[in-house]
């Protein structure tokens, strides 16, 4: 059980190494979606050298269009030359290119919402995939069951904002154009949307690959960390977190893992959440879908639809 940190800055890499982090995720300027950090090839090479024997995973998680295929081929060849340790992907064209060229990446299948059962993951293993992210939308007990019955390594998100939706259309730009608003829609513009009838908001922004929506609430597993011992990797999402605060948050999780190994987690877990709230008192934390059933009775759905009609 190892923490995987999505880096949002290279400034504190040595601090993460000192904490004991061995796995890092970064984005690049090419074929990365929802990345907290976009590096060019030279910056990626510098980071790889700085990490030495630590593992560097690169986001190549965009959905690829045919006219981008040559550029993708060049990109994967360059990542292979830089000897990155793994790539996170969701387009199976990437898998085929890596297999055809015998690239020695750890192939990490990360399709956001699709990995919901052990049969799928065991089939992925037969395709040469070594590791997969489990969907955030299924409860923890189902994730544990999958992890116990699959032939590949599993990753589950333990902290941070969560993926909600993605469209290749430029939804914000189109809306601004139709309404006559002159606004930017980039990630640093910090645009929040809120649906009617709900009490929570979501981050929304655009990049070259389309429009992305992520939760404003952040998932947190500090107080239930001992429930995740069946997973190989615990992923910390750094989007919308200050780079220095990220170091402090990761340190709390690493302390929690150490206390599990030492047999003292039951006592020390009570101190972890208050420390987290001191670091980011304005953030609303929750367990997300970890303890929610994902099967709904049809009568309940119809009743909800009927109630919506009469509002």
Order of alpha helices (4+ residues) and beta strands (2+ residues): beta-alpha-beta-beta-alpha-beta-alpha-beta-alpha-beta-alpha-beta-alpha-beta-beta-alpha-beta-beta-beta-beta-beta-alpha-alpha-beta-alpha
